[in-house]
Amino acid sequence: MIEPKETKQERDERKRQARTGRRFILVVGLVIMAVAFIFGGVWLAGQDKDSGAGAVADVAAITAADQVRGATTTARAVLIEYSDFQCPACAAYEPLMAEVVTAYGDRGLALVYRHYPLSQHNKALLMAQAAEAAAAQGKFWEMHDLIFAKQAEWTTKSLAEAETTIAGFARTLGLEPKKFATDLVADATSDKIKADMASGERAGVAATPTFYLNGRFFKAGTAGEFKAAIEAALAENNDSVATTTENSN
């Protein structure tokens, strides 16, 4: 069967329809890309805004749940430390932290300790729980100091032996044993540590110790560097930048 020959008019019409189809596909594609770009930009902006706001709030203000040394009612300089009890570097910084609190605590410096137990430290979480269980009896900082002072001893022990060690710490500090044992595994204790860790994650903490001074990431290795930065922060803030924490010890 012989197919009828396409006329010039039919050929032109076929080409016109093909061009129209291609233009339609192109326009639809551009529209989809534009919509994706606009909504994607809005979504990303929202994400950045949310995460930024959370980080600023977390590292610039003292909350009622925080453990604070120094200016525990109002502060013109807030030094927040994200720390791990099993971290050797954190232990090495402790004498320095005590030094700056002694020097500036009555001049408006608040030192805030927040838990950030690293996954590679198998007893860090237990020690954080012990500190918070001691806090329930008003002795967070006493337990904090004892844990760090004895870090070299309990770090090498098994987890079971470390549990016995912290029970001994509790006795040394005069804590009521049954309450301490209950608070050690209480949901409130776990929730406090998780909240600290979530705060650190929002702030961008990647290692310990990590410091924030008045909401800004801060890194220093000597007493002089800490003191210079704290002096500057105190000078910048004549008004209080932190509110009273009801959980200070």
N, CA, C and O of each residue as an XYZ file, in Angstrom:
996
protein
N       0.841     -1.200      0.000
C       0.000      0.000      0.000
C       0.866      1.237      0.000
O       1.787      1.351      0.809
N       0.585      2.165     -0.897
C       1.379      3.391     -1.030
C       0.791      4.461     -0.120
O      -0.391      4.794     -0.207
N       1.668      5.008      0.781
C       1.210      6.064      1.677
C       1.033      7.358      0.897
O       1.851      7.684      0.036
N      -0.042      8.102      1.198
C      -0.246      9.365      0.485
C       0.885     10.333      0.797
O       1.344     10.399      1.937
N       1.332     11.074     -0.186
C       2.438     12.026     -0.020
C       1.986     13.212      0.830
O       0.911     13.774      0.617
N       2.852     13.593      1.827
C       2.529     14.713      2.709
C       2.626     16.019      1.935
O       3.611     16.278      1.244
N       1.595     16.828      2.062
C       1.617     18.114      1.352
C       2.483     19.096      2.105
O       2.809     18.871      3.270
N       2.860     20.179      1.459
C       3.676     21.216      2.108
C       2.930     21.818      3.296
O       3.535     22.111      4.327
N       1.634     22.002      3.154
C       0.838     22.580      4.228
C       0.803     21.667      5.451
O       0.897     22.115      6.594
N       0.662     20.352      5.167
C       0.644     19.393      6.278
C       2.009     19.330      6.961
O       2.095     19.246      8.186
N       3.070     19.370      6.161
C       4.425     19.324      6.721
C       4.693     20.543      7.596
O       5.266     20.418      8.678
N       4.282     21.715      7.134
C       4.483     22.943      7.910
C       3.697     22.896      9.221
O       4.177     23.331     10.268
N       2.454     22.346      9.135
C       1.633     22.251     10.335
C       2.259     21.293     11.354
O       2.240     21.559     12.556
N       2.817     20.170     10.860
C       3.457     19.214     11.753
C       4.663     19.847     12.439
O       4.855     19.640     13.637
N       5.469     20.602     11.728
C       6.633     21.251     12.321
C       6.225     22.311     13.341
O       6.869     22.480     14.377
N       5.134     23.024     13.021
C       4.657     24.056     13.942
C       4.209     23.437     15.257
O       4.504     23.957     16.333
N       3.483     22.308     15.159
C       3.017     21.636     16.361
C       4.177     21.093     17.192
O       4.130     21.106     18.422
N       5.215     20.617     16.512
C       6.393     20.104     17.217
C       7.101     21.224     17.978
O       7.521     21.057     19.123
N       7.222     22.396     17.290
C       7.855     23.535     17.955
C       7.040     23.985     19.159
O       7.606     24.330     20.196
N       5.734     23.985     19.033
C       4.857     24.389     20.135
C       5.004     23.440     21.321
O       5.049     23.870     22.474
N       5.077     22.143     21.021
C       5.238     21.145     22.076
C       6.542     21.325     22.816
O       6.580     21.228     24.043
N       7.616     21.586     22.086
C       8.914     21.765     22.733
C       8.922     23.016     23.608
O       9.468     23.005     24.712
N       8.308     24.106     23.107
C       8.241     25.331     23.895
C       7.443     25.111     25.184
O       7.805     25.626     26.242
N       6.351     24.340     25.082
C       5.514     24.070     26.254
C       6.294     23.303     27.310
O       6.242     23.625     28.497
N       7.022     22.276     26.858
C       7.823     21.477     27.790
C       8.888     22.338     28.459
O       9.144     22.201     29.656
N       9.512     23.231     27.680
C      10.549     24.105     28.217
C       9.980     25.050     29.273
O      10.568     25.241     30.337
N       8.827     25.636     28.958
C       8.200     26.573     29.897
C       7.812     25.868     31.195
O       8.044     26.391     32.285
N       7.215     24.671     31.074
C       6.830     23.911     32.265
C       8.049     23.587     33.114
O       8.007     23.695     34.340
N       9.131     23.191     32.462
C      10.351     22.870     33.188
C      10.900     24.071     33.932
O      11.336     23.952     35.077
N      10.880     25.239     33.282
C      11.372     26.457     33.924
C      10.511     26.853     35.116
O      11.017     27.300     36.146
N       9.207     26.684     34.959
C       8.292     26.998     36.053
C       8.565     26.096     37.259
O       8.615     26.570     38.394
N       8.742     24.793     37.008
C       9.014     23.850     38.098
C      10.320     24.201     38.805
O      10.400     24.161     40.033
N      11.351     24.546     38.016
C      12.627     24.915     38.600
C      12.504     26.176     39.453
O      13.092     26.263     40.530
N      11.736     27.151     38.964
C      11.569     28.403     39.704
C      10.847     28.164     41.025
O      11.238     28.698     42.063
N       9.788     27.353     40.976
C       9.048     27.054     42.198
C       9.922     26.327     43.203
O       9.902     26.642     44.393
N      10.696     25.347     42.724
C      11.584     24.595     43.609
C      12.629     25.511     44.241
O      12.950     25.388     45.422
N      13.148     26.425     43.437
C      14.170     27.349     43.944
C      13.602     28.256     45.022
O      14.224     28.464     46.064
N      12.391     28.805     44.759
C      11.779     29.725     45.710
C      11.462     29.029     47.024
O      11.839     29.500     48.096
N      10.757     27.886     46.928
C      10.374     27.195     48.150
C      11.575     26.592     48.858
O      11.614     26.539     50.087
N      12.555     26.137     48.083
C      13.773     25.612     48.705
C      14.505     26.696     49.459
O      15.009     26.461     50.557
N      14.568     27.890     48.877
C      15.219     29.005     49.546
C      14.510     29.392     50.821
O      15.143     29.659     51.842
N      13.178     29.420     50.755
C      12.400     29.748     51.948
C      12.629     28.725     53.044
O      12.796     29.083     54.210
N      12.637     27.436     52.670
C      12.848     26.370     53.648
C      14.219     26.475     54.297
O      14.347     26.372     55.517
N      15.259     26.685     53.461
C      16.606     26.800     54.006
C      16.746     28.008     54.906
O      17.407     27.949     55.943
N      16.120     29.107     54.505
C      16.182     30.308     55.336
C      15.537     30.048     56.678
O      16.031     30.488     57.716
N      14.427     29.328     56.650
C      13.753     28.992     57.895
C      14.608     28.116     58.769
O      14.676     28.308     59.983
N      15.282     27.126     58.137
C      16.153     26.242     58.903
C      17.283     27.026     59.535
O      17.582     26.840     60.715
N      17.925     27.913     58.755
C      19.032     28.700     59.272
C      18.577     29.601     60.397
O      19.268     29.754     61.404
N      17.408     30.197     60.219
C      16.893     31.092     61.239
C      16.624     30.351     62.532
O      16.972     30.823     63.615
N      15.997     29.179     62.415
C      15.674     28.411     63.607
C      16.917     27.948     64.338
O      17.028     28.097     65.555
N      17.875     27.371     63.569
C      19.061     26.837     64.222
C      19.903     27.951     64.802
O      20.481     27.790     65.877
N      19.985     29.084     64.111
C      20.764     30.207     64.623
C      20.174     30.748     65.908
O      20.894     31.022     66.868
N      18.846     30.902     65.923
C      18.200     31.430     67.114
C      18.399     30.498     68.297
O      18.636     30.953     69.416
N      18.303     29.183     68.053
C      18.490     28.223     69.128
C      19.891     28.286     69.695
O      20.081     28.250     70.910
N      20.879     28.381     68.808
C      22.255     28.412     69.262
C      22.527     29.651     70.098
O      23.172     29.562     71.142
N      22.042     30.812     69.651
C      22.273     32.047     70.385
C      21.639     31.969     71.762
O      22.262     32.331     72.760
N      20.399     31.496     71.817
C      19.712     31.390     73.105
C      20.441     30.426     74.032
O      20.559     30.687     75.229
N      20.929     29.315     73.489
C      21.569     28.295     74.306
C      22.897     28.749     74.892
O      23.224     28.406     76.028
N      23.651     29.504     74.142
C      25.003     29.822     74.594
C      25.150     31.246     75.109
O      26.262     31.671     75.421
N      24.070     31.984     75.205
C      24.165     33.349     75.696
C      23.433     33.568     77.007
O      23.651     34.584     77.666
N      22.575     32.647     77.399
C      21.754     32.862     78.590
C      21.839     31.691     79.552
O      21.984     30.538     79.146
N      21.747     32.008     80.832
C      21.707     30.987     81.863
C      20.262     30.554     82.064
O      19.362     31.390     82.152
N      20.044     29.254     82.136
C      18.699     28.744     82.376
C      18.582     28.268     83.825
O      19.582     28.124     84.528
N      17.360     28.030     84.249
C      17.134     27.572     85.624
C      17.736     26.198     85.879
O      17.987     25.836     87.028
N      17.971     25.427     84.813
C      18.516     24.075     84.973
C      20.038     24.054     84.988
O      20.631     23.022     85.303
N      20.679     25.161     84.658
C      22.132     25.185     84.542
C      22.831     25.096     85.896
O      22.294     25.494     86.929
N      24.044     24.561     85.848
C      24.928     24.519     87.009
C      25.913     25.683     86.871
O      26.648     25.772     85.887
N      25.919     26.568     87.864
C      26.634     27.832     87.712
C      27.563     28.082     88.890
O      27.229     27.811     90.043
N      28.735     28.605     88.565
C      29.674     29.083     89.576
C      29.964     30.555     89.314
O      29.915     31.022     88.176
N      30.266     31.271     90.385
C      30.591     32.677     90.216
C      29.376     33.541     90.468
O      28.721     33.414     91.502
N      29.069     34.421     89.524
C      27.933     35.335     89.654
C      26.649     34.560     89.399
O      26.161     34.512     88.270
N      26.111     33.964     90.434
C      24.974     33.056     90.268
C      23.622     33.751     90.276
O      22.598     33.101     90.068
N      23.596     35.050     90.509
C      22.315     35.766     90.450
C      22.222     36.572     89.156
O      21.307     36.367     88.359
N      23.156     37.474     88.953
C      23.212     38.201     87.680
C      24.653     38.174     87.201
O      25.579     38.027     87.999
N      24.839     38.318     85.896
C      26.194     38.260     85.349
C      26.337     39.215     84.185
O      25.412     39.415     83.397
N      27.514     39.798     84.096
C      27.840     40.634     82.939
C      28.690     39.875     81.930
O      28.861     40.316     80.794
N      29.216     38.743     82.348
C      29.963     37.869     81.443
C      29.580     36.427     81.756
O      29.677     35.988     82.902
N      29.148     35.700     80.745
C      28.724     34.311     80.919
C      29.656     33.411     80.104
O      29.688     33.474     78.875
N      30.403     32.583     80.808
C      31.312     31.636     80.171
C      30.696     30.246     80.276
O      30.634     29.665     81.360
N      30.246     29.724     79.156
C      29.613     28.404     79.144
C      30.607     27.371     78.623
O      31.211     27.539     77.564
N      30.756     26.311     79.388
C      31.681     25.228     79.044
C      30.899     23.945     78.768
O      30.139     23.479     79.618
N      31.087     23.382     77.587
C      30.560     22.052     77.265
C      31.699     21.073     77.521
O      32.772     21.177     76.926
N      31.448     20.117     78.420
C      32.555     19.307     78.930
C      32.166     17.844     79.091
O      30.989     17.485     79.131
N      33.197     17.018     79.183
C      33.080     15.571     79.305
C      33.973     15.149     80.467
O      35.175     15.414     80.446
N      33.399     14.493     81.488
C      34.159     14.142     82.677
C      35.308     13.174     82.399
O      36.260     13.115     83.177
N      35.236     12.417     81.307
C      36.290     11.451     80.995
C      37.336     12.030     80.048
O      38.308     11.356     79.709
N      37.142     13.257     79.626
C      38.045     13.907     78.673
C      39.281     14.444     79.399
O      39.136     15.280     80.290
N      40.480     13.998     79.054
C      41.686     14.485     79.722
C      41.888     15.992     79.560
O      42.341     16.661     80.489
N      41.556     16.524     78.392
C      41.706     17.965     78.176
C      40.782     18.756     79.092
O      41.156     19.815     79.596
N      39.568     18.237     79.306
C      38.635     18.914     80.210
C      39.199     18.953     81.620
O      39.112     19.976     82.299
N      39.778     17.838     82.063
C      40.385     17.794     83.391
C      41.550     18.778     83.491
O      41.750     19.414     84.526
N      42.309     18.895     82.413
C      43.451     19.808     82.408
C      43.015     21.263     82.519
O      43.748     22.095     83.054
N      41.814     21.574     82.013
C      41.308     22.949     82.054
C      40.711     23.313     83.417
O      40.529     24.494     83.712
N      40.406     22.320     84.245
C      39.692     22.604     85.490
C      40.415     23.577     86.424
O      39.765     24.476     86.957
N      41.723     23.443     86.649
C      42.396     24.438     87.501
C      42.282     25.856     86.936
O      42.191     26.829     87.686
N      42.289     25.956     85.621
C      42.152     27.259     84.974
C      40.757     27.832     85.184
O      40.594     29.029     85.417
N      39.740     26.951     85.099
C      38.368     27.403     85.334
C      38.209     27.906     86.777
O      37.570     28.930     87.021
N      38.794     27.176     87.715
C      38.725     27.591     89.114
C      39.418     28.932     89.314
O      38.965     29.761     90.103
N      40.510     29.138     88.600
C      41.268     30.381     88.729
C      40.467     31.586     88.229
O      40.438     32.630     88.881
N      39.825     31.439     87.081
C      39.090     32.597     86.536
C      37.831     32.892     87.367
O      37.437     34.049     87.513
N      37.205     31.842     87.907
C      36.021     32.073     88.756
C      36.436     32.795     90.031
O      35.746     33.708     90.485
N      37.554     32.389     90.604
C      38.055     33.058     91.806
C      38.372     34.520     91.524
O      38.099     35.393     92.347
N      38.942     34.778     90.365
C      39.351     36.139     90.017
C      38.178     37.038     89.635
O      38.189     38.233     89.927
N      37.164     36.461     88.983
C      36.113     37.304     88.405
C      34.692     36.979     88.861
O      33.748     37.666     88.472
N      34.531     35.945     89.677
C      33.191     35.571     90.098
C      32.438     36.668     90.804
O      31.234     36.825     90.604
N      33.146     37.447     91.647
C      32.479     38.530     92.374
C      32.465     39.829     91.567
O      32.005     40.863     92.051
N      32.971     39.769     90.340
C      32.957     40.952     89.476
C      31.972     40.800     88.319
O      31.886     41.665     87.448
N      31.224     39.681     88.320
C      30.187     39.540     87.302
C      30.359     38.387     86.342
O      29.626     38.298     85.358
N      31.321     37.485     86.601
C      31.503     36.329     85.723
C      30.702     35.136     86.237
O      30.776     34.789     87.416
N      29.948     34.520     85.354
C      29.262     33.260     85.659
C      29.860     32.167     84.792
O      29.914     32.292     83.568
N      30.310     31.095     85.431
C      30.794     29.920     84.712
C      29.693     28.873     84.725
O      29.238     28.458     85.791
N      29.263     28.447     83.543
C      28.181     27.467     83.412
C      28.766     26.168     82.872
O      29.418     26.148     81.829
N      28.517     25.079     83.608
C      28.988     23.757     83.165
C      27.832     23.024     82.504
O      26.766     22.870     83.099
N      28.046     22.569     81.259
C      27.046     21.762     80.570
C      27.678     20.444     80.112
O      28.823     20.401     79.664
N      26.903     19.389     80.238
C      27.389     18.047     79.913
C      27.426     17.822     78.398
O      26.487     18.157     77.675
N      28.544     17.242     77.945
C      28.647     16.816     76.549
C      29.491     15.545     76.500
O      30.577     15.545     75.920
N      28.996     14.451     77.110
C      29.760     13.196     77.136
C      29.942     12.628     75.731
O      28.967     12.411     75.012
N      31.166     12.395     75.353
C      31.472     11.887     74.011
C      31.270     10.376     73.952
O      31.478      9.672     74.940
N      30.866      9.895     72.792
C      30.533      8.476     72.644
C      31.740      7.569     72.850
O      31.584      6.420     73.263
N      32.931      8.063     72.570
C      34.122      7.213     72.725
C      34.552      7.053     74.183
O      35.443      6.258     74.482
N      33.933      7.795     75.079
C      34.253      7.701     76.500
C      33.149      6.921     77.203
O      32.065      7.448     77.454
N      33.433      5.674     77.515
C      32.359      4.767     77.962
C      31.864      5.010     79.379
O      30.853      4.440     79.790
N      32.567      5.852     80.131
C      32.110      6.150     81.494
C      31.729      7.617     81.680
O      31.375      8.031     82.785
N      31.798      8.395     80.617
C      31.499      9.833     80.714
C      30.041     10.077     81.079
O      29.739     10.955     81.887
N      29.138      9.303     80.488
C      27.722      9.482     80.785
C      27.421      9.138     82.236
O      26.666      9.848     82.900
N      28.009      8.050     82.732
C      27.813      7.658     84.128
C      28.265      8.770     85.062
O      27.592      9.062     86.050
N      29.392      9.389     84.762
C      29.897     10.457     85.620
C      29.009     11.696     85.551
O      28.830     12.394     86.549
N      28.460     11.962     84.381
C      27.518     13.078     84.262
C      26.275     12.803     85.111
O      25.746     13.700     85.767
N      25.824     11.561     85.086
C      24.669     11.180     85.918
C      24.997     11.337     87.398
O      24.161     11.794     88.178
N      26.205     10.960     87.782
C      26.613     11.079     89.180
C      26.618     12.543     89.624
O      26.183     12.863     90.730
N      27.107     13.419     88.764
C      27.145     14.843     89.102
C      25.738     15.409     89.267
O      25.478     16.188     90.184
N      24.830     15.010     88.368
C      23.455     15.500     88.465
C      22.720     14.882     89.647
O      21.874     15.536     90.257
N      23.029     13.635     89.977
C      22.428     13.018     91.162
C      22.904     13.736     92.416
O      22.134     13.914     93.360
N      24.159     14.146     92.435
C      24.677     14.929     93.563
C      24.018     16.306     93.607
O      23.767     16.847     94.684
N      23.739     16.868     92.432
C      23.079     18.179     92.364
C      21.715     18.146     93.036
O      21.274     19.143     93.609
N      21.049     17.001     92.964
C      19.728     16.862     93.598
C      19.819     16.991     95.112
O      18.813     17.209     95.787
N      21.037     16.854     95.644
C      21.259     17.042     97.085
C      22.140     18.268     97.347
O      22.741     18.411     98.412
N      22.195     19.152     96.333
C      22.901     20.418     96.506
C      24.404     20.351     96.433
O      25.083     21.250     96.928
N      24.957     19.288     95.814
C      26.411     19.157     95.794
C      26.941     18.820     94.398
O      27.795     17.948     94.237
N      26.429     19.516     93.414
C      26.923     19.291     92.052
C      28.420     19.594     91.958
O      29.199     18.765     91.489
N      28.813     20.785     92.406
C      30.197     21.195     92.196
C      31.181     20.368     93.023
O      32.313     20.134     92.601
N      30.746     19.934     94.189
C      31.614     19.055     94.984
C      31.862     17.734     94.252
O      32.985     17.231     94.222
N      30.794     17.178     93.661
C      30.957     15.944     92.895
C      31.752     16.209     91.619
O      32.620     15.416     91.255
N      31.470     17.292     90.955
C      32.207     17.708     89.751
C      33.702     17.746     90.037
O      34.497     17.179     89.288
N      34.081     18.410     91.117
C      35.498     18.551     91.453
C      36.133     17.205     91.785
O      37.267     16.931     91.391
N      35.403     16.376     92.504
C      35.929     15.073     92.913
C      36.108     14.152     91.704
O      37.110     13.444     91.603
N      35.148     14.161     90.802
C      35.240     13.319     89.600
C      36.465     13.688     88.779
O      37.213     12.816     88.336
N      36.664     14.985     88.578
C      37.827     15.408     87.792
C      39.133     15.140     88.538
O      40.123     14.737     87.928
N      39.142     15.358     89.837
C      40.363     15.143     90.622
C      40.806     13.683     90.586
O      42.000     13.386     90.631
N      39.827     12.770     90.503
C      40.121     11.337     90.514
C      40.028     10.705     89.118
O      39.973      9.482     88.993
N      40.011     11.526     88.086
C      39.803     11.003     86.725
C      40.803      9.906     86.356
O      40.418      8.887     85.782
N      42.056     10.104     86.674
C      43.085      9.129     86.305
C      42.840      7.775     86.950
O      43.272      6.754     86.417
N      42.154      7.747     88.088
C      41.901      6.494     88.794
C      40.720      5.732     88.198
O      40.844      4.548     87.884
N      39.566      6.405     88.039
C      38.379      5.669     87.604
C      38.319      5.435     86.094
O      37.591      4.554     85.637
N      39.067      6.206     85.324
C      39.031      6.041     83.868
C      39.477      4.643     83.442
O      38.950      4.096     82.472
N      40.437      4.062     84.154
C      40.992      2.766     83.770
C      40.164      1.589     84.284
O      40.445      0.438     83.951
N      39.154      1.873     85.087
C      38.349      0.800     85.664
C      37.244      0.354     84.708
O      36.934      1.043     83.736
N      36.663     -0.789     84.992
C      35.506     -1.241     84.231
C      34.307     -0.394     84.616
O      34.341      0.330     85.611
N      33.243     -0.486     83.820
C      32.043      0.287     84.103
C      31.461     -0.099     85.464
O      31.032      0.765     86.229
N      31.448     -1.404     85.762
C      30.933     -1.860     87.057
C      31.769     -1.308     88.207
O      31.230     -0.896     89.235
N      33.084     -1.301     88.029
C      33.964     -0.756     89.070
C      33.768      0.748     89.223
O      33.855      1.284     90.328
N      33.501      1.427     88.102
C      33.264      2.871     88.146
C      31.982      3.187     88.910
O      31.901      4.200     89.605
N      30.982      2.320     88.780
C      29.740      2.506     89.534
C      29.998      2.401     91.040
O      29.435      3.152     91.836
N      30.848      1.467     91.403
C      31.224      1.341     92.822
C      31.988      2.578     93.275
O      31.819      3.046     94.401
N      32.829      3.102     92.393
C      33.612      4.296     92.705
C      32.721      5.497     92.985
O      32.951      6.228     93.948
N      31.697      5.710     92.145
C      30.853      6.886     92.367
C      29.990      6.732     93.619
O      29.642      7.725     94.259
N      29.649      5.509     93.965
C      28.943      5.294     95.232
C      29.845      5.707     96.393
O      29.382      6.260     97.390
N      31.154      5.425     96.244
C      32.125      5.858     97.245
C      32.249      7.369     97.285
O      32.366      7.955     98.362
N      32.225      8.005     96.126
C      32.258      9.467     96.063
C      31.060     10.054     96.813
O      31.192     11.029     97.553
N      29.900      9.448     96.612
C      28.685      9.932     97.267
C      28.826      9.855     98.788
O      28.402     10.763     99.503
N      29.419      8.772     99.276
C      29.636      8.634    100.716
C      30.629      9.689    101.212
O      30.447     10.282    102.276
N      31.670      9.906    100.427
C      32.672     10.906    100.799
C      32.043     12.289    100.949
O      32.424     13.059    101.830
N      31.080     12.598    100.084
C      30.425     13.910    100.099
C      29.254     13.981    101.074
O      28.610     15.022    101.201
N      28.978     12.865    101.766
C      27.909     12.857    102.741
C      26.517     12.837    102.134
O      25.564     13.310    102.755
N      26.386     12.293    100.922
C      25.079     12.228    100.278
C      24.271     11.054    100.816
O      24.830     10.031    101.211
N      22.974     11.211    100.825
C      22.095     10.129    101.270
C      22.144      9.024    100.217
O      21.761      9.268     99.073
N      22.599      7.824    100.557
C      22.881      6.784     99.554
C      21.688      6.366     98.704
O      21.812      6.253     97.485
N      20.540      6.137     99.324
C      19.387      5.654     98.570
C      18.891      6.710     97.582
O      18.554      6.403     96.439
N      18.854      7.941     98.040
C      18.412      9.008     97.138
C      19.392      9.175     95.982
O      18.991      9.368     94.834
N      20.669      9.100     96.297
C      21.679      9.220     95.240
C      21.512      8.113     94.207
O      21.553      8.377     93.005
N      21.324      6.880     94.662
C      21.151      5.746     93.751
C      19.898      5.912     92.892
O      19.901      5.567     91.710
N      18.840      6.434     93.481
C      17.593      6.651     92.740
C      17.756      7.759     91.701
O      17.355      7.611     90.546
N      18.355      8.877     92.137
C      18.538     10.018     91.233
C      19.521      9.712     90.109
O      19.447     10.304     89.032
N      20.437      8.790     90.363
C      21.446      8.432     89.353
C      20.792      7.930     88.067
O      21.284      8.197     86.971
N      19.684      7.206     88.203
C      19.031      6.609     87.037
C      17.667      7.236     86.760
O      16.886      6.697     85.975
N      17.376      8.358     87.392
C      16.075      9.000     87.244
C      15.923      9.629     85.861
O      16.906     10.047     85.250
N      14.688      9.692     85.376
C      14.418     10.324     84.082
C      14.855     11.786     84.083
O      15.364     12.286     83.080
N      14.655     12.468     85.207
C      15.023     13.884     85.281
C      16.518     14.077     85.060
O      16.939     15.040     84.420
N      17.320     13.154     85.594
C      18.771     13.219     85.399
C      19.129     13.005     83.942
O      19.927     13.753     83.378
N      18.542     11.988     83.330
C      18.786     11.705     81.918
C      18.337     12.864     81.039
O      19.029     13.239     80.093
N      17.186     13.423     81.353
C      16.652     14.531     80.552
C      17.552     15.755     80.626
O      17.743     16.443     79.623
N      18.104     16.033     81.798
C      19.002     17.180     81.956
C      20.241     17.016     81.085
O      20.655     17.956     80.407
N      20.830     15.836     81.102
C      22.033     15.592     80.306
C      21.720     15.667     78.819
O      22.483     16.246     78.046
N      20.591     15.078     78.419
C      20.183     15.141     77.009
C      19.938     16.572     76.562
O      20.279     16.942     75.438
N      19.350     17.375     77.432
C      19.092     18.782     77.099
C      20.402     19.539     76.902
O      20.520     20.348     75.982
N      21.385     19.279     77.762
C      22.699     19.908     77.612
C      23.336     19.511     76.282
O      23.881     20.354     75.569
N      23.263     18.229     75.958
C      23.868     17.741     74.721
C      23.163     18.326     73.498
O      23.818     18.692     72.523
N      21.848     18.415     73.544
C      21.102     18.998     72.431
C      21.462     20.463     72.254
O      21.582     20.961     71.135
N      21.629     21.139     73.372
C      22.062     22.533     73.334
C      23.420     22.653     72.653
O      23.631     23.530     71.815
N      24.337     21.764     73.019
C      25.666     21.780     72.419
C      25.634     21.492     70.930
O      26.360     22.111     70.151
N      24.792     20.553     70.540
C      24.679     20.218     69.117
C      24.155     21.404     68.318
O      24.646     21.685     67.224
N      23.147     22.107     68.867
C      22.616     23.281     68.183
C      23.663     24.389     68.089
O      23.693     25.157     67.128
N      24.519     24.453     69.106
C      25.553     25.482     69.124
C      26.742     25.133     68.237
O      27.576     25.991     67.949
N      26.824     23.871     67.802
C      27.914     23.460     66.926
C      29.096     22.851     67.643
O      30.198     22.826     67.095
N      28.899     22.358     68.858
C      29.994     21.737     69.602
C      30.434     20.450     68.895
O      29.610     19.609     68.538
N      31.746     20.318     68.703
C      32.280     19.133     68.038
C      33.326     18.420     68.885
O      33.715     17.295     68.572
N      33.781     19.063     69.946
C      34.816     18.473     70.802
C      34.688     19.073     72.194
O      33.947     20.032     72.407
N      35.422     18.494     73.137
C      35.401     19.031     74.500
C      36.821     19.317     74.976
O      37.748     18.596     74.607
N      37.008     20.357     75.790
C      35.981     21.320     76.170
C      35.763     22.349     75.071
O      36.688     22.680     74.328
N      34.544     22.850     74.971
C      34.229     23.946     74.063
C      33.614     25.065     74.887
O      32.748     24.829     75.728
N      34.072     26.290     74.635
C      33.643     27.433     75.440
C      32.910     28.474     74.582
O      33.209     28.670     73.404
N      31.943     29.126     75.224
C      31.265     30.272     74.626
C      31.259     31.389     75.663
O      30.863     31.179     76.810
N      31.698     32.567     75.258
C      31.720     33.720     76.146
C      30.707     34.733     75.647
O      30.851     35.293     74.561
N      29.681     34.960     76.453
C      28.569     35.837     76.069
C      28.004     35.473     74.698
O      27.730     36.339     73.867
N      27.838     34.168     74.487
C      27.195     33.677     73.274
C      28.093     33.507     72.073
O      27.634     33.066     71.020
N      29.367     33.845     72.204
C      30.301     33.719     71.077
C      31.314     32.609     71.353
O      31.840     32.486     72.460
N      31.576     31.805     70.321
C      32.584     30.752     70.453
C      33.891     31.382     70.912
O      34.302     32.430     70.414
N      34.533     30.728     71.866
C      35.730     31.300     72.469
C      36.770     30.202     72.676
O      36.456     29.125     73.184
N      37.989     30.479     72.286
C      39.063     29.496     72.429
C      40.275     30.164     73.061
O      40.739     31.204     72.592
N      40.782     29.562     74.127
C      41.968     30.077     74.801
C      42.657     28.927     75.502
O      42.024     27.928     75.845
N      43.950     29.068     75.712
C      44.706     27.989     76.341
C      45.462     28.396     77.582
O      46.053     27.549     78.252
N      45.455     29.691     77.907
C      46.196     30.165     79.066
C      45.308     31.043     79.936
O      44.279     31.549     79.490
N      45.725     31.213     81.184
C      44.981     32.071     82.099
C      44.937     33.499     81.571
O      43.917     34.179     81.683
N      46.039     33.945     81.001
C      46.092     35.298     80.458
C      45.081     35.521     79.346
O      44.435     36.567     79.288
N      44.944     34.535     78.459
C      43.986     34.662     77.354
C      42.551     34.666     77.867
O      41.716     35.435     77.391
N      42.272     33.809     78.837
C      40.932     33.799     79.426
C      40.638     35.128     80.107
O      39.572     35.713     79.916
N      41.583     35.594     80.895
C      41.351     36.811     81.665
C      41.191     38.031     80.764
O      40.365     38.900     81.042
N      41.962     38.105     79.703
C      41.844     39.241     78.788
C      40.465     39.265     78.138
O      39.844     40.321     78.016
N      39.996     38.098     77.725
C      38.678     38.016     77.088
C      37.561     38.333     78.077
O      36.595     39.015     77.733
N      37.695     37.838     79.305
C      36.680     38.094     80.326
C      36.660     39.572     80.701
O      35.589     40.157     80.862
N      37.828     40.173     80.840
C      37.908     41.606     81.126
C      37.174     42.399     80.045
O      36.424     43.327     80.348
N      37.396     42.030     78.789
C      36.748     42.739     77.681
C      35.236     42.548     77.724
O      34.477     43.488     77.488
N      34.800     41.313     78.031
C      33.365     41.038     78.092
C      32.706     41.807     79.228
O      31.594     42.310     79.071
N      33.376     41.903     80.365
C      32.841     42.657     81.496
C      32.753     44.141     81.164
O      31.803     44.823     81.549
N      33.752     44.626     80.451
C      33.764     46.040     80.087
C      32.662     46.375     79.081
O      32.111     47.476     79.099
N      32.349     45.427     78.211
C      31.316     45.650     77.197
C      29.919     45.671     77.791
O      29.016     46.299     77.238
N      29.738     44.997     78.900
C      28.399     44.801     79.450
C      28.286     45.405     80.843
O      28.611     44.764     81.842
N      27.830     46.629     80.891
C      27.618     47.263     82.177
C      26.318     46.801     82.817
O      26.154     46.856     84.036
N      25.391     46.343     81.968
C      24.128     45.827     82.476
C      24.193     44.312     82.528
O      25.017     43.699     81.849
N      23.342     43.712     83.320
C      23.318     42.257     83.458
C      22.912     41.597     82.161
O      21.991     42.072     81.495
N      23.582     40.495     81.774
C      23.227     39.754     80.568
C      22.673     38.381     80.892
O      22.372     37.605     79.985
N      22.536     38.071     82.164
C      22.001     36.756     82.535
C      21.058     36.893     83.706
O      21.178     37.818     84.509
N      20.127     35.977     83.801
C      19.151     36.007     84.872
C      19.498     34.988     85.944
O      20.353     34.124     85.746
N      18.833     35.098     87.066
C      19.106     34.197     88.184
C      18.799     32.763     87.813
O      17.793     32.489     87.158
N      19.647     31.857     88.220
C      19.374     30.434     88.067
C      19.018     29.880     89.430
O      19.718     30.122     90.413
N      17.936     29.141     89.482
C      17.473     28.599     90.746
C      18.169     27.302     91.108
O      17.914     26.720     92.162
N      19.066     26.848     90.210
C      19.696     25.543     90.434
C      21.181     25.672     90.678
O      21.925     24.710     90.488
N      21.629     26.850     91.100
C      23.059     27.061     91.321
C      23.469     26.470     92.652
O      22.716     26.494     93.625
N      24.685     25.938     92.672
C      25.181     25.318     93.895
C      26.495     25.966     94.289
O      27.090     25.591     95.298
